[in-house]
């Protein structure tokens, strides 16, 4: 069992990963909270990949809870989803602290998200059906889940290239000069450079999970409302909007990738990186 102290962990200069796109909520609430969960995980001797698996299980359990119409299950669902969000930070913190960062960990993390996010959408649609009786919510949940999947093969390139670019030497010098608030500034520079990128972020994890959690929580306290005699709640409106826009967003993304031959270009640059010739474009 590791004897790490909380002070040692707080002072660990590589705990924050500035490449993660979590938004203000993630950086200013979830990240500080994850410090204490990371401390507990280290004291218990949990490996980074074990925490990643726990994160996936928590997310799937939370999604499953959303399929039930009861208030208790709704609260349990969003609580488990948020706990999964915390663990999504903890696995990386443990990996960097123990130098367990690996391609396997990146793979498990990506697969976990590809399981949890579609399940979350579909279960929400089923739950709305049981509450309001609108079958189109199930269809919208299915469409959201299907088109939330990263259908292009650049998804795993991104994970592998990010690992190779920043962590090959295992020295973690990449994180050395980046402090907590600077990480948030880097997030803003990368994700708030344009209105389009800010809009796209609303359709990607963890923003989608946080928005769904907020809407489900609101529906716990607010009764359904009627529009032209048609009963609905906030989660229903959200799911219909997402179910309409996510397919459009995914088609645009794939078209852009195909038009720019980005898959070919990125994989060729990754091969060059592995041969030590150059680094892939940022």
Residue pairs with C-beta under 8 A, 6 or more apart in sequence:
1 43
1 44
1 45
2 42
2 43
2 45
3 43
4 39
4 42
4 43
4 97
6 35
6 36
6 39
9 15
9 35
9 38
9 39
9 42
9 97
10 35
12 96
12 97
13 175
13 176
14 96
14 97
14 172
14 175
14 176
15 35
15 38
15 93
15 96
15 97
16 31
16 175
16 178
16 179
16 180
16 183
17 92
17 96
17 175
17 183
18 175
18 178
18 182
18 183
18 186
18 187
19 162
19 166
19 186
20 26
20 89
20 92
20 187
21 187
21 190
21 191
21 201
21 204
22 30
22 31
22 89
22 187
22 206
23 187
23 201
23 206
23 207
23 210
24 184
25 210
26 85
26 89
26 206
26 210
27 180
27 183
27 184
27 187
28 184
30 82
30 85
30 86
30 89
31 89
31 180
33 86
34 86
34 87
34 89
34 90
34 93
35 93
37 86
37 87
37 90
38 89
38 90
38 93
38 94
38 97
41 51
41 90
41 94
42 94
42 97
42 98
46 94
47 94
47 98
47 100
48 91
48 92
48 94
48 95
48 98
48 100
48 101
48 105
49 91
49 100
49 102
49 104
49 105
49 108
51 87
51 90
51 91
51 94
52 87
52 91
52 105
52 108
52 109
52 112
53 108
53 112
54 87
55 84
55 87
55 88
55 90
55 91
55 109
55 112
56 84
56 108
56 111
56 112
56 115
56 116
58 80
58 81
58 83
58 84
58 87
59 80
59 81
59 84
59 112
59 115
59 116
59 119
59 120
60 115
60 116
60 119
61 80
62 76
62 77
62 78
62 79
62 80
62 81
62 82
62 83
62 84
62 116
62 120
63 77
63 81
63 116
63 119
63 120
63 122
63 123
63 124
64 77
64 119
64 123
65 73
65 74
65 76
65 77
65 80
65 123
66 73
66 74
66 77
66 78
66 120
66 123
66 124
66 126
66 127
66 212
66 216
67 123
67 124
67 126
67 127
67 130
68 74
68 127
68 130
69 127
69 130
69 131
71 220
74 127
74 216
74 217
74 219
74 220
75 217
75 220
77 123
77 216
78 212
78 213
78 216
78 217
81 116
81 120
81 209
81 212
81 213
82 213
84 116
85 206
85 209
85 210
88 109
88 206
91 105
91 109
92 101
94 100
95 101
95 102
95 105
96 172
96 175
99 170
99 172
101 163
101 167
101 170
102 163
103 159
103 160
103 163
106 159
106 160
106 162
106 163
107 156
107 159
109 159
110 155
110 156
110 159
113 205
114 149
114 150
116 205
116 209
117 145
117 148
117 149
117 205
117 208
117 209
118 144
118 145
118 146
118 148
118 149
119 145
120 145
120 208
120 209
120 212
121 141
121 142
121 144
121 145
121 148
121 239
121 242
122 138
122 141
122 142
122 144
122 145
123 141
124 137
124 141
124 212
124 216
124 235
124 239
125 137
125 138
125 139
125 140
125 141
125 142
125 144
125 239
126 137
126 138
126 141
127 235
128 134
128 137
128 141
128 233
128 235
128 236
128 239
129 135
129 137
129 138
131 224
131 233
132 224
132 231
132 232
132 233
132 236
134 232
134 236
136 240
137 236
137 239
137 240
139 243
140 239
140 240
140 242
140 243
140 244
141 239
141 243
143 243
143 246
143 247
144 239
144 242
144 243
144 246
147 246
147 247
147 249
147 250
148 203
148 208
148 246
151 250
151 254
152 253
152 254
152 257
152 263
153 263
154 257
154 262
154 263
154 266
157 263
157 266
157 267
157 270
160 270
161 266
161 269
161 270
161 273
161 280
164 270
164 273
164 274
165 273
165 279
165 280
166 174
167 174
178 186
191 197
191 198
191 201
192 198
200 249
201 207
202 208
202 211
203 242
203 245
203 246
203 249
208 242
211 238
212 235
212 238
215 234
215 235
215 238
216 235
218 234
219 233
219 234
219 235
222 233
222 234
224 231
224 232
224 233
225 231
225 232
225 233
226 232
256 262
257 263
266 280
269 278
269 279
269 280
269 281
270 280
272 278
272 280
273 279
273 280
